[in-house]
Amino acid sequence: MKKKLAILCYSKDTSNMYYEQIKSLFQDNLHVEKYCIADGYIEKEIVADLTLLPSFDAFDKARKLIKKTDKVLFVNRTISKLGLDKIMDIEEGTEVFLLDESVEMAKQMVSTLYEIGANHINFIPICPQDKVKLKGKVVILLGESSYIPYRAKQIINVGNSLLDINTIIEIGVRLELLHILNRKNISKSYKEIATSNCGLAEILGITNMSEGQLDILLQVIDDGVIGIDSKGSIFLYNENAEDIIGYKREDVISRNGIKLFHQIPFKDVLQKLQSVKEILIKINNIDLILSVDPIIHSERLYGAVAIIRRFSDAEKKQHRLRAKVIGKGHKAKYNFPDIVGESNSIKKTIEIAERMAKSNSSVLITGESGTGKELFAQAIHNNSLRKNFQFVAVNCGALPESLLESELFGYEEGAFTGARKGGKPGLFELAHNGTLFLDEIGEMPPSLQMRLLRVLQEREVMRIGGDSIINVDIRIITATNKNLKEMMEKGQFREDLYYRLNVLPLKIPPLRCRKKDIVPLIEQFKKEFKGKFKFCPNAEKMLISYNWRGNVRELKNYIEYLVSLEIKEVEVKDLPFEIEQLLKKEVNHEVKYKEIKKEEAFIESFVKSTDKKLSKYIFILDELEKAFIENKRLGRRSILKAAKQNNIFLGEQEIRNMIINLENYSMVEIFKGRGGTVITTQGIDILQQLKGRNVDK
C-alpha cells in the first residue's frame, strides 16, 4: 500500500510547486494530497502518514484537523539559483524587505538566504498582514502574491520557494522511500537549486547517517569526491568525479586508489596525517585543483578523502566572485549604438574603435575633457573577446599616489597602518581576463609609471607587503586629455611606457568639430531628463555656434539646467552661457577656414604626385591601415601578394616607389631593413578623405 503525504500551505501556488517537486522525485511510489489554509481554516480533516507544514503558525491553525500530530515535518525551503543571482545583483548594504506568507516563514527564508551567501544586504522579514510603509523601498517577492506593494521603489520576484535537499531526504527516511531517490533524479532536480553545501568532513563524521543519505548528499556537492580507506581501497567516488576524470564508478570502486590515482598524494596524507590544500595536478591531461584530508575519528585513521575540481571551473567561479566583489559600478554598460552622432568624424571614430575592439593590444584614447573617452572604452570592451569578464575603471588623477598604488596592486595584511585584515586584492587582479581602464593616465606619478610598465611587460603583479607573484591576463585601455608627447619630452611621462600604451591610438573629436551631432545629442539628453521644451530658431542657432569647450559633458549639463527651468520654449536670454562668447566664433571660423584651405592644398599636391594612380595608392594605404589595427607592419611582398589576390596590377618596384612618395608626404613611416612600413595618423586621416573622391579606375 502506498504511503500518503499531505502538503499544507497558505497558498495554492506554493502547494502546487511542492507537489510537482515531490512527484518528480518519488514518482508514483507516493500518494500526495494538497491542503490550503483559506481564511484561517482548513476545509477537511488531514489523514496522512506524514504532513508537511510551512511553519508553526500553520500547524497551530490545523492542529485539530491533523489526525497524526506526531507525524508532521516542518519544511526547510530554499530558492532557485536564478532567483539567488537576482538577489546577489542587489547593491551591497541595501535595505531589502522580504515578503513571505507569514513572518515566521519570512524569517526562515532570510536565514536560508544568509546561509547560502546573500549576506551583503540588510533583509527585513515581513508578511502581508504587517503594516509596513514600503514606499520607495526594495521588496523581494517569492512567486505570485495577492499583495503587491505598488509604491515600492523596486519589486524583485525570485520565484517560488522550493523544498531543500534535507527536507526531501527526511521525507524519504520518514516514509521508508529513501531507495527511490536514485542519484540521477536528485542530481537533475537540484542542479538549478541554491543549496548550502555541508562540509564534507562533517558529513563523513555523522556516524548515524545511512549510506543512502550520504550517497544522495554527495551528488549535490559541486566538486568531485574520491575516498579511500586506511589500506588505500577506494570506497567513495561520486558522479562529479566521474565527469571530471572520466573513469566510471564501477571501474574504480574497491581498487587501490594510491596506485590508480598516483597523482593524488594519498600515501603522504595517510602517513603524515596532514592535509594537502589547493595544489595543481593533471589527470588524463586535465588540469585539476586538489585538496586531500585524512579521515580521523576518536584518534583512529579511517582513510583519506580527495576533493577535486577543474581548474577552468575554478577560473569561472573566480570571475563570478570578482564581479560580485567589484559591484555594478565597474561593469561596462555602454556599447557603440549608445554613442550618439551623425557626423562623419564620429562615425569614422566609431568604425576605427570597432576594429580595435577585435584586437587584444593596448588602446590609448585621447581627446578633450568631456568628449566621451570612457564611453568608447566601455564599448571597445563590450565588443572584444573579453566582454564576458570584468571592466574595471580607475581615475588616476582622483586618488593620491599612496592610495592609487594600493588600489591598483592591492596589499597583504599588515602591509601598512590601517591595512584591512586579510589584505585586499588590487584592481589588476580583479580585472583578470577582462579590461582595466586607466582614465587620466597623464596624472599617474612617475614611480607608479614604472610599476605599470612592469605589469605590461611581465603580465604579473605583487601586492604591497607581499612576496608572491600573481599572474594576470588583462587588456589595458588608457585615456587622457593631455599631450603625452610633450610630457614625455619634458620628462614627466616615461617614453617606454608611452609606446607600450600607444599601440592603438584613438582620438575622439571635440564637439565643436562635429556640429552636426549637437541637435541629436540635445534630443537624447531631453529624453534622459524627461524634458519637453523646444528651442526658438535663434536659440538653436546659437547652441550650434557655441564653442563647447566642455564638449558633450557641457552640453548635457546645459540641457539638465534648461529642463529644471520648466520653460516650454527656450529663447536666447534663457541660455546659460554668455552671448559675448559667441562673438568670438567669427575669428575662430576665419582661422579654421585658413587651416582647411591649407589642408586641401596639401591633399591636392599629393593627388598630383600620384600620376593618375590614386586608386592604387588608396589600396596600399587601406592595407597598411588594416595592418595597423592588427598591430602589424607590412613589407612590399605582403602588399604585392594582397594586390594579386584583389586583381590589382602592381609590381614590387612600383610599390617601393609609391611607399617612398607616401613617406615624403608623412603618410607612412618606413623602417630600415625588413622592418616594414606603418601608416601614420595623418595617413589615416587623408585616406578617409581620398575615399570620398572619384578615383581613377
Buried (B, 14 or more C-beta within 10 A) or exposed (E): EEBBBBBBBBBEBBBBBBBEBBBEBBEEEBBBBBBBBEEEEBEEEBEBBBBBBBBEBBBEBBEEBBEEEEBBBBBBBBBBBEBBEBBBEBEEEEEBBBBBBBBBBBBBBBEBBBEBEBEBBEBBBBBBEEEBEBEEBBBBBBBEBEEEBEEBEEBBBBBBBBBBBBBBBBBBBBBEBBEBBEBEBBBEBBEEBBBEEBEBEEBBEEEEEEEBBEBBBBBBBEBBBBBBBEEBBBBBBBBBBBEBBEBEBEEBEEBBBBEBBEEBBBBBBBEEEEEBEEEEBEBEEBEBBBBBBBBBEEEEBBBBBBBBBBEEBBEEEEBEEBBBBBEEEBBBEBBBEEBBBEBBBBBBBBEBBBBBBEBEEBBBBBBBBBBBBBBBBBBBBBBBEBBEBBBBBBBBEEBEEEEBBBBBBBBBEEBEEEBEEEBBBBBBBBBBBBBBBBBBBBBBBEEBBEBBBEBBEEEEBBBBBBEEEBEBEBBBBBBBBBEBEEBBEEEEBBEEBBEBBBBBBBBBBBBBEBBEBBBEBBEBBBEEBEBEBEBEEEBBEBBBBBBBBBBBBBBBBBBBEBBEEEBEEBEBEBBEBEEEEBEEBEEEEEEEEEEEEEEEEBBEEBBEBBEEBBBBBBBBBBBBBBBBBEBEBBBBEBBBEBBEEEEBEBEEEBBEEBBEBBBEBEBBBBEEEEEBBBBBEEBBBBBBEBEEEEBEE
